[in-house]
Amino acid sequence: MKLILRLVRTAIRSAGVLAEILSLLRERNVLSSKVVWLDSTEVAKRLNVTERTLYTYKNQGLLKPHRIGKRDYYIESEVFPLR
């Protein structure tokens, strides 16, 4: 019974995060265009820097993450002018 309750809570949380993502996408009107979202790990790997360096870039205003749930995501086209 506890397992079922835990699974239901997880499903509800996941649905909430997905609804938040959808809301953000609608807000930014990007559903119709091809926007590639990257998480911090992927951005760090592609820029060949550490995740700590990404944090510094974020604090300096060089990168603007989009908070979805508890994670930061970046739009690929906003990240790669840094190269």
N, C-alpha and C positions, 0 to 999 in steps of 0.2 A: 504494500500500500504506500509506504514511504517513497519507494522508487517511482511509482506512478505519479505521485504528487510532485516529486522533483522534476520528472520529465515534463509535466504540464507547466510548471513554473518556468522551466527553460524554454519551452515552446512559446510561452507568452512573452518572455523577454526578447526572444528572437524576432517574434512578430512585431514587437515595439521598435526594435532597431531597424527592421526592414521598412516599417512605416515611416520612420524618421528619415531614412535614406531616400525613400520615394518622395517625401515632402521636400527635402533639400533639392532633389533633382528637378522637381516641378518648379520650385522657387527660382532656381537658376536657369530654367528653360533649357536644360541640356538633354532632355530625353530624346529630342529629335535629332540632335547632332551626335557625332561620334567622339565622345569624351572618354579618355582613358584615365581611370583612377588608380593611383599607386599608394601603397602603404609606406610607412617610414623605412622599413627594411629594404623594399625594392628601390626606393629613391636613393638611399645611401649606397646600395650596391651599384646602381647605374651611374651615380656621380663619383663613385670610388672614394667615398668618405665614410667616416664612422657615424653611427646614429647620434652620438654626442655632438658631432659637428653639425648635423641637421638641427639639433636643438638650439645650437648657437645661431645658426642661420635664421631660425624661427624667431628667436629673441631680438635679433638685429633687424628684423623686418625684411630679410632677403627672400624668405619663403613664407607663404601664407597657407597653413594647413586648414583643412575643413574638418571639423570635429564631427564624427559620426559615432554615436555611442560613446565609448571610452577611448576610441582610437583616432589618430590623425591620418587623414588621407590627403593626397595631393593630386592636382590635375596635371597630367603629363605636360601639356603645353605651357603651363605656368612654371614648371620646374626647369625645363631644359634650355631656356635662354641663359641659365647660369653657366653653362659649359663654356 
